Amino acid sequence: KPKIRGETWRSDLLREGITYVHPTDVLTLLNTHPNIIPCSRCSKTKPTKIGKGVPKELYISRPNLRFYTWCERMGYKYMILSDKYGAHFWDEELEFYDIHPMELTNADFHHLAVLIKNKTTNRGYSGFLFYYNSPLMSVPYFHMMLLTGLDVFFCSTLPKTNIKGFGL
């Protein structure tokens, strides 16, 4: 697994092969590389009763909700890295589950990476722009993405937009 420390997280990411993207550069990256899909991680915060759902119905933590709102208002398709499904795309209804990344074995990570790579490349994507507010809490998801061999970019803050009434 990647080794990411608090005081040196940016250089640690670079050493692992993950490119940090400053919020002012996120839109440029996505607009010039349409094969990069914005993604975030699943969340412990889930609805108490649901059978199936798209990501915004299953993963409802504050960072996830901010991510969905930003992507939808900006017109970007997105996915969530899932501890069960690997990749959960914006338009997929999948069954509710409750798995924590701490429960995953190394074999599980490799299996999830294969699922992520297959699902992602089948949709025409060759890399990820991963958003989450804490790089330290994202290590399991960095591990999944790096195992795919696809390009990995990271941002800890979504850029502000000039859409009226929208100020993330």
Buried (B, 14 or more C-beta within 10 A) or exposed (E): EBEBEEEEBBEBBEEBEBBBBEEEBBBEBBEEBEEBBBBBBBBEEBEEEEEEBBBBBBBBBEBBBBBBBBBEEBEBBBBBBBBBBBBBBBEBEBEBEEEEBEEBEEEBBEBBBEBBBEBBEEBEBBBBBBBBBEBEEBBBBBBBBBBBEBBBBBBBEBBEEEEEEEEB
